[in-house]
Amino acid sequence: MEYRILGKTGFRISEVSLGTWQLGGRWGERFNDETAEAILYRALEYGINFIDTADVYNDGNSEIAIGKILKKAGKRIYVATKCGRKLVPHESRGYNEKNLKNFIDESLKRLDVEAIDIIQLHCPPTEVYERQEIFDFLDNQKKDGKILHYGVSVEKVEEAIKAIDYPGLASVQIIYNMFRLKPAEIFFKRAAEKNVGIIVRVPLASGLLTGRLTGNTIFASGDHRRFNREGQFFDKGETFSGVPYERGLEAVEELKKLFGTDDLAKYALKWVLMDPDVSCAIPGASRVEQVEKNSLVSEMSTLTDVEMAGVKDIYERYIKKYVHHLW
């Protein structure tokens, strides 16, 4: 496993880390403690030392499972959690000192830690990035010792650019993959200049970039890939990176030809890590085997100039018009 520094946190984290949205079961399944524990242990065995979670993942069970592992790990493991998506309705006015304090206190209890390594606002409404008092509050939570650092998880590049204007901000979590090139074109260098870490989520475009999905794939009723393709419940960019499913499958077939394989996952992850401004990628896992395969990407040879150019060409021809102007 290779390691990179996460911006101004100074944390030396695994370039392939772990996202835990679907920890303990596939999307739409009930949480399984044994599966979650097995995935987390295997991640640690393969050198992963950074875990991303959120208070809403599996109704808080992801945080609880991670907290248990932290007690047994025997080495420093960094955890970033998120807050804000519990708000109903999810509006800017809900992001206030009272609610955020409660969210942080609840995550502290579930993780069973004295301080949260990184607390992230969980894709808040765009208006929140204009509210100085929210970031002042997070600065005070840091002074009080409840959090070591804070960051944001964003939907849009424009939100990321606004967020790094706050000097205390340590990290930005953003969607970046072969179907989302805009962050590297506009945002990454600005973040590097301000020593802000970049956490890449959805690196496999909700499974599209694994190469395993087809037009006949059936998704469970509780799987966002079935019920959120048009953004019915949250930003549609979170589902297949906002790419129309059938169009995405066409682009995947071109990627398979480019790399000469039907198994694209490792190439998609390596592509993300080719950018030196990226601090880490956080693919999720619902099975132990997925953690193992993802971790080994760190040992792969770099992609060639021909392969990198090929990915960009496929993006330009198949994907750009659907996503570039929206996020």
N, C-alpha and C positions, 0 to 999 in steps of 0.2 A: 504494500500500500504506500502510495506517495501522499505527502502532507503539504498543506499550504496555510499561510497565515490569513486569518479572517479579519482583514482590515485593522482598525484601531483597537479591536479587542485584544490583539496579540495572541489569540488562541491558535495553536498549531493543530489544524483539524484534517481529517482524512478527506482527500479530494472526492472520493466516492463515499457519501454518508448515507443516512437512512431517513426517509420520510415515513410517517406513521399514520397517514389517513386511513389506509386499509389494514393496519396492524391487527392481527388476531382474526383474520378472515377476509374473504373477498368482499368487494363493495356490495352492500345489501345483505350480507350475512350477519348472524349474531356474533358478538365478540367471543373469542375463545382464548382463555387465559393461557392454556398450555401452548397453543400455536404462537401466541404473542411472545411468551417467554423463550421459546425455541428460536424464533427469528432474532430476538434481541441478543441472545447468547451467541448465536452464530455470527452475527454482525461484529460483536466484540472480538471473537476469535479470528476474524478475517481482517482485523486492524481498523475497523470503523470506530471512531471515537467522538462522533458528532451526530446527534439525533434531533430531528425536528418533529414537533408535535403541536397540538392545539387543545384548548380546553373543551372544544366541541367534538373532537375525534372520539368516536365510540362512547359518547356521553361521559367523557372524562376517564374512561377506562384505559386509554392509551397512556395518559399521564401516570396513572396509578401503576401500571405495569412497568413503565420506565423507572419510576421511583424505586420499585422493588429491586430492579436490576442494578441501580446505582449503588445500593447498599452491599451488593455482592461482587461488584465488578473488580475491585482490587486495584483499579487504576483510574486516572482522571478521565471522565467522560463528560463531554459538554452537551448541554441540552438547551435548545431554543423552543419556547412554546409561544402560543399566540392567543390573543384575546380580542373580543369585540363581536364575534359572530353569534353570541348568545342573545344579543339585543334583538328584541321584537317590538316594533319594526326596527330593521337595521338602518338607522338614520344617524346623521351627524350629531344631533342633539344628545343621543345616547352615549356618545363618547365624552364623558365628563368625569371629574375627579372621583365622585362617589362610586360610579359603576366600575371604572377602571381599577380603583383600589380594591373593590370586592373581587373582581376577576383575578387580580394578582394574588391576593390573599388565598383564594380558593385553589389556585394552581400551586402555590407554595405548599399547601396541605396535601394535595394529591401527589405531588412529586416528593414530598417529605424532605425538603431541603431548606436550608436557612436563607439562601438567596438563589434567585433564578439567573442562570448564566446570561440568557438573552430573552427579553420579552418583546414580542412583535405585535403591532397593531395588525389585525387580521383582515386585510383588504377592506379598509374603511371607505366610506363614501369620499369622493374627491374633495368635498368641502373641508374635511378634517385636516388636510394638509395645509390649509390656510390658517389654522387655529393655533397660534403660538402657545396658548395656555395648556394645551394637551402635552406638548413637548416639554414645557416647563415642569409640568407635573411629573413626567417621566424622569427628568433630571433630578427632581426631589426624591423620587423613589430610589434612585441610584445613590443619592447622598445618605438616605436612610438605611441603606444596606439590603433592601428587599430584592433589588436586581443589580447585576453587575454591569449590564449593558442593555440598550434597547435598539430596536429596529422596526422596520415595517415590511409587510408583505403587500405587494401592489398588483393591480390588474394592468395598469397602463404605464408606458414609458414616461409619459408626462408627469404622472404622480411620483415616480421614482426620482425624476429630476428635481421636483419641488422638495421632496423629503430630505435630500442630501444638503439642502440649504441650512438645515438645523445642525449646528456644530456638534451636538451630543449624539447624533444618530450614528450608530456603528455598523449597521448592516441593512441591506435591501434584499428581500426575497422576490424573485421575479420569474415568470415563465420564459424559458429560452430553450429552443430545440431546433431541429432541422426544418420545422414548420413555423418558427418564430425568430426571424433574423434581426428584427428591428432593434432590440436592446443593445446588441453589439455595435450597431451602426451609429447610435445616438448617445447611449447612456454609459456604457462601460468605462470609457476613458475618463468621463467626468467623475465617476465614482472613485476610480483609482487615484485621481488627483486629490481627492478629499479623504483618501485612505478609508473608504467605506467598503466593507466586505460584500461580496455578491454571492447569494445562495440561490442556486438554480433549481426551481421546482418544475414538475411536469416535464422532465427531460425526454420522456418517451411518448409524449402526446397522448396520455391516457391509454397507452398500449398500442396505439396505431403504429408507432415506430418500432415495435417488436417484430413486425412482419407476420405475426400469427393470426391477426384478425382478418375476417373475410366478410363478404356480403351476406353470408349465411350465419354468422356468429349471433348467438342469442344471449342477450344480457338480462340478468335478473331484474325483477321489478324494482328492487331497491338500489340498483346500480345507476349512478348519475349518467353513465354513457347511454342509458335507455331513456331517462326522463328529463334530461337537461340539455339536449342538443341545441335547442333554440333559446336557452337561458330562461326556462320557465321558473327555476327556483333560485339560481344564482348566476353570476356572469357566465355566459356561454363559452367564454374563452378558457374556462377551467376544464371544459369537456372537449377532448380531441383538439385542444388549443384553439378552438373556434373554427376549425376547418370542417366544411361539410363532409360527412363521413365517406360518401362514395368518391368524392374528389380526392380525399386523403388516401383511399385505397389505390386509386390510379397512380398517385405520386409514389406510394410505397412500392408498387411494381417497378417503377423506374429506378428507385433506390436499390432494389434487389439486383437489378441488372448491373448497376454501377459497382456494387460491392461483390457481385458474384455469389450471392447467398440468399437464402430465405430467412435466415436468422439475423435480423438487423439490430437487435437490442444493443449489443456490445459496440457496434459502430456508431449508433446514435449517441450513446453515452460518451464514447471517446471523442466524438465530434464536439460535444459541449466542453469537454476538458481541454480541447486544443486551444482555447482562448485563455491566455495567462491571467487575464483580469478576473476570471471566475475563481471564487474561493472553493466552492464545492458544488456537487450535484446531489440531490436528495431523492433518488428513485424510491418508490415504495416497494413493499413486498408483502405478499399474502402467503408465501411459502418459503421455507428455509432455502430451497434450491435457488430461488431468485436472488437472495442475498449473496449467495456464493458466486453466482455468475456475474452479478453486478460488481462485486468487489474485485474480481480478477481483471476488470477493464483497466484498472490502474497499471497493470503490467503490460498492456498491449503496446505495440509499436505505434508511433504517431501516424496519422493518416497522411496520405500523399497529397501533393499539390493538385494532382488530377482529381482525386476523390473530393477534396475540399471544393474545387471549382465545380465539380459535377453536382454536389449538393446545392450549391447556390443556383445553378442553372435550373435544376428541378423546382426549386422554390419559386424562381422567377416565372416559370412557365405554368406551374400547377397551383401554387398556393398564395402568392403575394396579394393578388387582388381581393382575396377573401379576408385577410387578416391585417395587412400592413397598416391600413388607415384607421383601424379600430382600436388597436392596443399599442 
